[in-house]
Amino acid sequence: MVGVGLMLGLGSCATGPAAAPRLTLFNGRDFAGWKAFAKGGGKLENTWSVRDGVMVCSGEPMGYLYTERQFTNFVLSVEYRWPEGKTPGNSGLFARISGEPEALPRTIECQLKHGNAGDLYGFHGLKVKSMDDLTNRVRFAANLEVAGELNGVARAEGHENPAGQWNRVEFTVDGGELTVRMNGQFVNSAHTSELRGGPVGLQSEGGEIQFRNVRLQPLP
């Protein structure tokens, strides 16, 4: 009995591997650790700038900012807002970017377009589908020149703040599971069969958007 007790005691003290430290992807000063792709070959500074510790994207030309590092499983947390007094535009968070750079790369997107923030898409044949076939959420399927074979799942809830106010989005990519939370509330979940790693990115698409507190928690 003493031996069994000792074994149980040792087992209760065992701990799993320590979580990887959370990464700050934007330092509030410059674009260290990032690269940019723009339709037509524009330079990073033509679209992206830093103002008072905030990353500002003009929205033109279409393209994206992406990390030099690659990630497979993670929670990407970002605060963003549309400028007050301007019509909110379109943007998105990219995960597991792969293939040749183009205006819309082969990637998983968490949509940030005002009125649809939290929709999930797969571009150029990358599959994103409902977690549960019983869900009544809209599924997207199309074939577009800029996005190739496109598919995705509409958000279940909408929790965006008005233009001028900051939103906090948490985009979890964990194996084949995708989850989106907006301002602390669940808005969407989906599944992908694409498990390879790749950069994460912030999209430029047709309207000024501002970002801050861009952080990533790696997952096992």
N, C-alpha and C positions, 0 to 999 in steps of 0.2 A: 504493500500500500504506500509505503514511503517513496518507493521508486516512481509509482504512478503519480503521486502528488508532486514530486519534483519535476516530472515531465510536463504536467499540466501547468505548473508555475513557470517553467521556462517558455512554454508555448504562449502563455498570456503576455509575456514580455516582448514577444517578437513583433516587429513593426515592418511595414512595407517600405519600399524605396521612397526617399524624400521626393516631394514634388519639385519639378524644375522651377527655377525662379521666373517670376513674371517679367517680361521684357517690355521696356518702353521703346516703341518703334520711332516715335517722333520726339526730338529733343527740345522743340520749341524755338530753335534758333535757325536751323538749316535742314538740308535734306540728306544728311549723312546716313548711309545705309539704304538709300533709295535710288532707283533709276526711273526713267520715264520713257513712255512710247507715245507718240502723237501721230495721228493720221497726216500724211504729207511730210513727215520727218521733222516737225517742229522741235525746238529745244525745250528742256524742262522749264527754264525761266520764262518762256513765253506764255505758259499756262499756270504755273505753280509759283507761289510766293509765300513768305512768312511775314505776318503783320501782328505785332504785339503778342507774340507767342502762339499765334493761331495760324494754321495752314490754310491758305486761300487758293481755291481753284477757280479759274475764270470760266471753265466749261467749254472753252474753245482753244484749239480744235479738239475733236473727239480723240480719246486715248485713255491712258491710265498711268498712275504712279505705282511702282511695284518694288517690293523689298529685294535686296541682294540675296538675302538668306531664303532658304526653302523650308516649308513647314508642312507636316502631314496632318497631325491631330492637335487641335488647339481651341481656345476661346479667344476670339478677337473682339476687343471692346473698344468702341470709338464714340466720341461725342461729335455731333454735327449739327449745323443749323443752316437754314436759308436766310439770306440777308433780309432784314425788315424793310418793307416798302417795295420789295421786288417780287415778281411772280416766281414762286418756287419752281425749280427745274427738275433735272434728272441726274442721278448718279447711282453708285452702287459700291458694295464691298465685294472684292474678288477673292476666291480661295482656290488653291491648287492650280495655279495658272500653268499651262503647258503649251507645247507647240510653238509655231512661229508667231512672233508679235504681229498683231493687227488691231484695227480699231476696236473690235470686240474679240478678245482672244478666246481660246478654248479654256473655259473656266466655269466654276460654280459662282453664281452671283446672288448675293443678298441685295435685293432691290432697295434703293433709297428714294426713288421717284415719289414726289409728294402725292399722297392719296393711295399709294401702293407699297409703301415702305414695309418690308418684311416678306414680299413675294420672293420665291426662290426659283432660279433658272439654271439650266445647263446649256451651254453654247457649243456649236460645232460637234454635235453628236454625244456630248457628255450627258449621261442620263441622270435626271432628277425626277423622282416620282413620289407619290403619296406613301406615307408610312403604313397606312391602313386603307385597303380598297373600299371600306365602308364609309370613308369620309365623303362629305358632300362638297368639299372645296373644289373650286375650278382647277382643272388641269390644262396646261398650255401645250400646244404642239404646232409647230410651223416650220417652214423652211425659208429663211430670209437670206438675202445676199450678204448682209453685214454680219449675221450671227450663225449662218449655216443651219443645220438641223437644231432647232430650239425646242426645249420642253421644260416644264416647270409646274409649280404648285402655288396657287394663290394663298395669301395669308388668311388665317382664320379670324384674326382680330386686327383692329387698327388702333394704335395708341400713339400717334404722332402729335407733337406739339405744333402750335401755329408758327408761321415764319417769324424769325427774330428770336425765337426761344431755342435753347439747346435741347437736343435729343440724345439719349444714350442708347446705343444698340449693342447687344451682345450676340455674336454670331459664333455658334459652337459647331465645329467640324470634328467629329469623333468617329473614326472608322467610316462606316457607311451612313452614319446618322448625322443629320443636319438640324439644328434648332436655332430659332431666332427669338430674342426677347427685346422689346422696345420699352424704354422707360420703366423697366422692372416688371413688365407684363409679357406673358407668353403671346406670341403672334403667329408662329408657324413652325412646322417640322416636316421633314421629308427624308428621303433615302437616296443614296447614290451608290453605284457599283464601282466608281472611280476612286481608288485608294492610294494612288501615287501622290507624292509630295510635290510642292511647287511654291512659288512666291505667293504672298497675299498682296492685294492691290486696292487702290482707291480710284474710282472712275471719274473721268471728265466727259460730260455729255450735255452740252447745251445750256448751262446756266451756272451762275456763281454759287458755290457751296463752300462752307468753312468747316474745318476739322480741328479737333484738339484731343488731348489725352488718348492717343492711339497706342494701345497696349495689347500684348498678346501673352496668354498663359499657355505654354506648351502642355500637351497631355501625353500620357504614355502611349 
